[in-house]
Amino acid sequence: MNPRVTPAQHLLFDPRAADLLALLRDLQHIDARAIDAITTDLVRAQRMDAEVGYEELRRRLAEWLFEHENDMRPEQADLLRQEWGRLFN
């Protein structure tokens, strides 16, 4: 039995979106698990090789962070709440 091979899909981020993703990773608000979940959702929603814009990524990151706030360490959640306005407004 041959496994079904699907073509690789690539996400292209506009420069502001890529910077936001890197910033949230560097601040440790997101980790590899978060990036995998968010990019998997984006791949499902985008056509192949479509560029992901800043606003789309910002919305998805905010949703993911809001949904997973209870999984964060208390000090991490407090820091995120303090920085939320600067990151998402």
N, C-alpha and C positions, 0 to 999 in steps of 0.2 A: 504494500500500500504506500503510495507516494503522498507525503503531506502536501497540502495545498499551499502554494507559495503566492503571497500577495506582494504587490509592488511596495517599496518603501515610500512612506509619506514624509514630507519634510515641512516643517513650519518655518516660515520666514517672519521674523519680528521686525517691525520698524524700529529705528534707533531708540526712540523714547521708550517703547515697550521693552526692548532688550535691557535698557538701563534700569527700568523699574524692577524687572525680574531679578537682575543682578543685585540691586540695592536691597531688596527684601531678603534675598538669600544671604548677602553679606551681613545684614542686621540680625540674621538667624530667626526671622519671622516665618520663613518657609524653609523646608528641607527638601531632600531628593524625593521623598514620598509625595510632598505637595506638588513639586514641579512635575513629577510623573502624572499625577492625577489631573492637574490642570492642562498639561499639554495633550494628554490622551483625550480629554473632553474637547479641546480645540481641534484636534485632528478629526474627530468625529463630526464636528460642526462645520469645518472648512473644506473647501475643495482642495485638491492636491496642490501643493506649492503656493497656496494663497498667503499673502502677507497678513499677519495679525497686527492690528493697530493698537496704539496705546490705550484708547478708551475701552476696547474690547478686553484686553488683557487686564486692565485696571479693574474692570467690573468683575471679571472672573476671579481675580486674586482676592478682592474684597469679599466676595461670596464665600470663597473657600476659607478664608481666615475667620469670618464670622461663624461659619458652620463648625469650625474646629477649635474655637476659642476655649471650650471646656476641656479639651485635650492638652492644653498648654500648661506649663508650670505657672504658678500664680505670678511670679515676678516677670515672666515673659508676657503673659496676658496684660499685666499692668503697664509694661513698657509699650506694648502695641496700642493700648488705649490712649496713652499719652501722645504717641506719634501718629495716631490715626488721621487727624486733621491735616497734618503736613503731607502724609502719604496719599490720601484719597480725596482731598478737596481741590 
